[in-house]
Amino acid sequence: MRLHLLGTGVPDPSLKRVSSGYVVRTGDDVIVFDHGPGAYQRLMEVGVNCTDVTHVFITHLHYDHCADLIRLFLNRWDMAAGRLPPMKIHGPPGLQQFIDRLFGPEGAFADDLIARTQHPTSVNLYHRRGGTGERALPETGVIELSEGDTVEGDNWRLTLASVPHVQPYLPCYAYRLEADDGVFAYSGDCGPCEAMHTIARDADVLVQMCVRMENPGSDLAAMPHRAVAELARDAGVRTLVASHFPIETDYDGVRERTIADMGEIFAGTLIWGEDGMEIPVRRNE
């Protein structure tokens, strides 16, 4: 199993870090976790084609976790030319409405999609890419997940937990992916909590939002960096990947102090995530 960090930033515009996005390769499956603005560009930079992606899991519908799903969805449908099964998109309640409002018959891209399935130039391009017969509109069905659901793949199994973030406005999940060769856990946007201890238990790699609290009055007070290190320590995580950094957490000096503080608590491997990193997810390493 291999993990690529696509986007390790937040919604704030940055030339260094794009918004949330991660991809895990296991067996023949390429699994995307979140796909915020800029993540699609990073996907190409790490050598993953849109047609390689088999599954997508969205933690919640904040735009910095899902906006580039538009590009991934449309590019994969366009480039696949009807030769691949639809990409399997999973996420919290509300995801189907989100997709329908984009790609459905009355969606934002409905006119674009009609043109691409009926205009002779687009139909000819579809045939040159290997498509046959009439060009069909993309399938827009998704799988909305609930607490306690599991998803089975080719030698992998995914579980989820509802985690605190912006409820009741948006349901928010964390995910745990287990395969023969390793366990990957991803927090989405939540801080340390009881559910994350379950999701992260004995994980080979945990990707966790990390915020350094210089201002105790901040509304991010539930997610300080020391609590992240304690979560990883107490859950028996082997490699902790700090990510989803606000710009101020990434300043010179702040970054070094944060790493030093966390290293005093967590004795495993600590990685300060950067866009484009590739990290092996191997059991007991």
C-alpha positions in Angstrom: 0.0 0.0 0.0 1.3 3.5 -0.9 0.0 6.9 0.2 0.5 10.1 -1.8 -0.2 13.4 -0.1 -1.9 15.6 -2.7 -3.0 18.6 -0.7 -1.9 19.3 2.8 -3.3 22.8 3.2 -6.5 24.6 4.1 -8.9 26.7 2.1 -6.6 29.8 2.4 -4.9 30.4 -1.0 -1.3 29.2 -1.1 1.3 28.5 -3.7 2.9 25.9 -1.5 0.0 23.8 -0.3 -3.3 23.0 -2.1 -6.4 21.9 -0.2 -7.1 18.5 1.2 -6.5 15.4 -1.0 -4.8 12.0 -0.5 -4.6 8.9 -2.7 -3.9 5.3 -1.6 -2.8 2.6 -4.0 -3.5 -0.9 -2.9 -3.6 -3.9 -5.2 -5.3 -2.8 -8.4 -7.4 -0.1 -6.7 -6.6 3.6 -6.6 -8.5 5.2 -3.8 -8.9 9.0 -3.4 -9.7 10.5 0.0 -11.1 14.0 -0.4 -10.3 16.2 -3.4 -10.1 19.9 -2.6 -9.0 22.7 -4.9 -5.6 21.9 -6.5 -5.7 18.2 -5.6 -6.4 17.1 -9.2 -3.2 18.9 -10.4 -1.2 17.1 -7.6 -2.8 13.8 -8.7 -1.3 14.2 -12.1 2.0 15.3 -10.6 2.4 12.1 -8.6 1.7 10.0 -11.8 -1.9 9.0 -11.3 -4.2 9.4 -14.3 -7.9 10.2 -13.8 -8.8 6.9 -15.4 -6.7 5.0 -12.8 -9.0 6.2 -10.0 -11.4 3.5 -8.9 -12.9 4.8 -5.6 -13.4 8.2 -3.9 -14.2 8.8 -0.3 -15.3 12.3 0.8 -15.1 13.1 4.5 -17.5 16.1 4.4 -18.8 18.7 1.9 -16.7 21.7 2.8 -15.4 23.0 -0.5 -11.7 22.5 0.4 -12.4 18.8 0.6 -14.5 18.3 -2.5 -14.2 21.1 -5.1 -11.8 19.3 -7.4 -14.1 16.3 -7.5 -15.7 18.3 -10.3 -12.6 18.0 -12.4 -11.9 14.4 -11.5 -15.4 13.3 -12.3 -15.6 15.1 -15.6 -12.1 14.2 -16.8 -12.5 10.6 -15.9 -15.8 10.3 -17.7 -14.4 12.2 -20.7 -11.1 10.3 -21.0 -12.6 6.8 -20.3 -14.9 7.1 -23.4 -17.3 4.6 -22.0 -14.6 1.9 -21.6 -14.4 1.9 -17.8 -17.0 1.3 -15.1 -18.1 4.4 -13.3 -15.9 5.7 -10.5 -17.3 4.6 -7.1 -18.0 7.8 -5.1 -18.7 7.5 -1.3 -19.4 10.0 1.3 -21.8 11.4 3.9 -25.5 12.2 3.5 -25.9 15.1 1.1 -23.3 13.8 -1.4 -26.0 12.6 -3.9 -27.6 16.0 -4.0 -24.2 17.6 -4.4 -23.4 15.4 -7.4 -26.9 15.8 -8.9 -26.7 19.6 -8.7 -23.4 19.4 -10.6 -23.9 16.7 -13.2 -27.6 15.8 -13.2 -30.2 16.7 -15.8 -30.8 20.1 -14.1 -27.2 20.4 -12.9 -24.6 23.1 -13.4 -22.9 21.1 -16.1 -26.0 19.8 -17.8 -25.6 21.9 -21.0 -21.9 21.1 -21.2 -22.6 17.3 -20.9 -25.4 17.5 -23.5 -23.0 19.2 -25.9 -20.3 16.6 -25.3 -22.7 13.7 -25.9 -24.4 15.2 -29.0 -22.1 17.7 -30.9 -20.3 15.9 -33.8 -16.9 17.1 -32.8 -17.2 15.7 -29.3 -18.8 12.5 -30.5 -15.9 12.0 -33.0 -13.4 12.6 -30.2 -15.2 10.0 -28.1 -14.8 7.5 -30.9 -11.1 8.3 -31.4 -10.6 7.6 -27.7 -12.1 4.1 -28.2 -15.7 4.7 -27.4 -18.4 2.8 -29.4 -22.0 3.6 -30.2 -23.8 6.6 -28.9 -22.2 8.5 -26.2 -24.0 8.2 -22.9 -24.2 10.8 -20.2 -22.2 10.0 -17.1 -23.8 7.9 -14.3 -24.3 10.1 -11.3 -25.2 7.6 -8.6 -23.1 7.7 -5.4 -23.0 5.7 -2.2 -24.0 7.7 0.9 -22.5 6.1 4.0 -23.9 6.0 7.5 -22.3 5.2 10.9 -21.4 1.5 11.1 -21.2 1.0 7.3 -18.3 -0.8 5.8 -17.0 -0.9 2.2 -15.3 -4.0 0.8 -12.8 -3.9 -2.0 -10.2 -6.2 -3.6 -8.4 -7.4 -0.4 -9.3 -4.2 1.5 -12.0 -3.1 3.9 -13.0 0.4 4.9 -14.8 1.5 8.0 -15.8 4.9 9.1 -16.9 6.9 12.2 -18.8 10.1 12.6 -16.4 12.7 14.0 -17.0 16.2 15.4 -16.4 19.2 13.1 -19.3 21.3 11.9 -22.4 19.4 12.8 -25.3 19.7 12.4 -24.6 21.7 9.3 -22.5 19.0 7.6 -22.1 15.3 8.5 -18.4 14.6 8.9 -16.5 11.3 8.8 -13.1 9.8 9.4 -12.0 6.7 7.6 -9.9 3.6 8.3 -8.6 1.5 5.4 -7.4 -2.0 6.2 -5.6 -4.3 3.7 -3.3 -7.3 4.0 -0.2 -5.1 3.9 -1.2 -2.2 6.2 -3.7 0.0 7.9 -4.3 3.7 6.8 -6.4 6.1 8.9 -7.5 9.6 8.0 -9.2 12.1 10.3 -10.6 14.5 7.8 -11.0 17.8 9.7 -11.6 16.5 13.2 -9.4 16.9 16.2 -8.5 14.1 18.7 -11.7 12.5 20.0 -13.0 9.1 21.1 -14.0 8.1 17.6 -10.5 8.9 16.3 -8.9 6.6 18.8 -11.0 3.8 17.3 -10.2 4.8 13.7 -6.5 5.2 14.5 -6.0 2.1 16.7 -2.7 0.4 15.7 -2.7 2.2 12.3 0.5 2.0 10.3 -0.1 5.5 9.0 -2.4 8.1 10.4 -3.0 11.4 8.5 -4.2 13.9 11.1 -5.1 17.6 11.0 -2.5 19.5 13.0 -2.8 23.0 14.4 -0.4 24.7 16.7 -2.3 26.9 19.2 -0.5 30.2 19.8 -3.8 31.8 20.7 -5.6 29.8 23.4 -8.8 31.7 22.5 -9.0 30.4 19.0 -12.0 28.4 17.8 -9.5 25.6 16.8 -8.7 25.0 20.5 -10.0 21.4 20.2 -7.2 20.5 17.8 -3.8 21.5 19.3 -0.7 19.8 18.1 0.1 18.2 21.5 -3.3 16.5 21.6 -2.6 15.1 18.1 0.7 13.6 19.3 -1.1 12.1 22.4 -3.8 10.6 20.1 -1.2 8.9 18.0 0.7 7.7 21.1 -2.3 6.3 22.9 -3.8 4.7 19.8 -0.5 2.8 19.0 0.0 4.6 15.6 3.3 3.8 14.0 3.6 6.7 11.6 1.9 10.0 12.2 1.5 12.4 9.2 0.7 15.9 10.3 -1.3 17.7 7.6 -4.0 20.2 6.8 -1.9 23.1 8.0 -3.2 26.6 8.5 -0.6 29.1 7.0 0.6 30.3 10.4 1.4 26.7 11.6 3.8 26.4 8.7 5.9 29.5 9.4 9.6 29.0 10.1 10.2 28.6 13.8 6.6 27.7 14.5 7.0 24.5 12.4 10.2 23.5 14.2 8.7 24.2 17.7 5.6 22.2 16.8 7.7 19.2 15.6 9.8 19.3 18.7 6.8 19.5 21.0 5.1 16.5 19.3 8.3 14.5 19.4 8.4 14.7 23.2 5.1 13.0 23.3 5.0 10.6 20.3 7.9 8.2 19.9 6.9 6.8 16.5 7.7 8.2 13.1 6.5 11.8 12.8 6.2 13.3 9.2 5.5 16.9 8.5 3.4 16.5 5.5 4.2 18.2 2.2 2.3 18.1 -1.1 3.5 15.4 -3.3 5.0 13.2 -0.6 4.8 9.4 -1.1 4.7 7.3 2.1 4.6 3.5 2.3 1.9 2.0 4.4 3.3 -1.3 5.6 2.2 -3.4 8.5 4.5 -3.0 11.5 6.8 -0.5 9.9 
